[in-house]
Amino acid sequence: MTMAKTKERDLSRKRRHGRVRKKVVGTKEKPRLNVYRSLSHIYAQIIDDTSGHTLVAASTLEPELKEELPRGSNSEAARRVGELVARRAQEKGIDQVVFDRGGYLYHGRVRALADGARDGGLNF
């Protein structure tokens, strides 16, 4: 894939994410679960948009996950990140979130992360 095609694809994702963000807003009662997916890793944050603070974060770069998972770029790793972010949210008293897929299709690793977060106790 050429570099121009990669930049065009990322620009399209950012445009989709902008459209989603017009409607999806995290509040203190119901923060936003944001997903970022790179080629090597997947990241999740729970964000309160009214104050602009990240309340909880998890990724495949976490030491506890990095030791157990051979790769950070598959659906199993994404599912584990979802479970980890849900567990950390539960510890902070967060059980309701609104899901922000970050402009990515709700498929594959993004869906696995969402399923893991649901299994971990988050409702969205």
NUKOLMAR-25473 format. One line per field, with one value per residue (C-alpha): residue number from 1; x, z, y. Coordinates in steps of 0.5 Angstrom, whole numbers. Layout:
BEGIN
resi	c(NUM ...) $
xx	c(X ...) $
zz	c(Z ...) $
yy	c(Y ...) $
This chain:
BEGIN
resi	c(1 2 3 4 5 6 7 8 9 10 11 12 13 14 15 16 17 18 19 20 21 22 23 24 25 26 27 28 29 30 31 32 33 34 35 36 37 38 39 40 41 42 43 44 45 46 47 48 49 50 51 52 53 54 55 56 57 58 59 60 61 62 63 64 65 66 67 68 69 70 71 72 73 74 75 76 77 78 79 80 81 82 83 84 85 86 87 88 89 90 91 92 93 94 95 96 97 98 99 100 101 102 103 104 105 106 107 108 109 110 111 112 113 114 115 116 117 118 119 120 121 122 123 124) $
xx	c(0 3 4 -1 -7 -5 -6 -12 -15 -13 -16 -22 -22 -21 -27 -32 -29 -31 -38 -39 -36 -41 -46 -42 -40 -38 -41 -39 -45 -44 -36 -34 -30 -25 -22 -15 -12 -5 -2 1 -3 -10 -11 -18 -19 -25 -26 -30 -31 -34 -28 -23 -20 -18 -21 -19 -14 -11 -7 -3 3 1 6 1 -2 5 8 2 0 5 2 -2 -5 -10 -17 -15 -11 -16 -21 -16 -16 -23 -23 -18 -21 -27 -24 -21 -27 -31 -26 -27 -35 -36 -41 -44 -41 -42 -38 -34 -31 -26 -28 -27 -31 -35 -31 -25 -21 -26 -32 -27 -25 -33 -35 -29 -31 -38 -36 -32 -38 -39 -46 -47) $
zz	c(0 -2 3 0 0 8 9 5 9 16 14 12 19 22 18 21 28 28 25 31 36 34 38 43 49 55 62 69 70 63 61 54 52 47 42 38 34 31 27 33 39 41 47 51 55 59 58 62 56 61 65 59 64 62 68 66 61 59 53 50 53 60 63 66 59 55 59 57 50 45 40 42 35 35 38 44 46 45 49 55 54 54 61 64 62 65 71 73 71 76 82 80 81 73 70 65 59 52 46 42 36 34 27 26 23 29 27 29 34 36 37 41 46 47 48 53 57 57 60 65 67 63 60 54) $
yy	c(0 7 12 17 11 11 18 18 12 16 22 19 15 22 25 19 20 28 26 21 26 31 26 22 26 23 26 25 20 17 18 16 9 11 6 7 2 2 -4 -6 -5 -3 3 4 11 13 20 25 31 36 36 34 29 21 17 10 8 1 -2 -8 -4 -5 -10 -15 -16 -15 -21 -26 -24 -26 -20 -14 -14 -19 -20 -24 -18 -13 -17 -17 -10 -9 -13 -9 -2 -5 -8 -1 3 -1 0 8 7 7 2 6 9 11 7 11 7 12 12 5 0 -4 -11 -15 -12 -6 -11 -15 -10 -8 -15 -15 -9 -12 -18 -14 -11 -4 -2 1) $
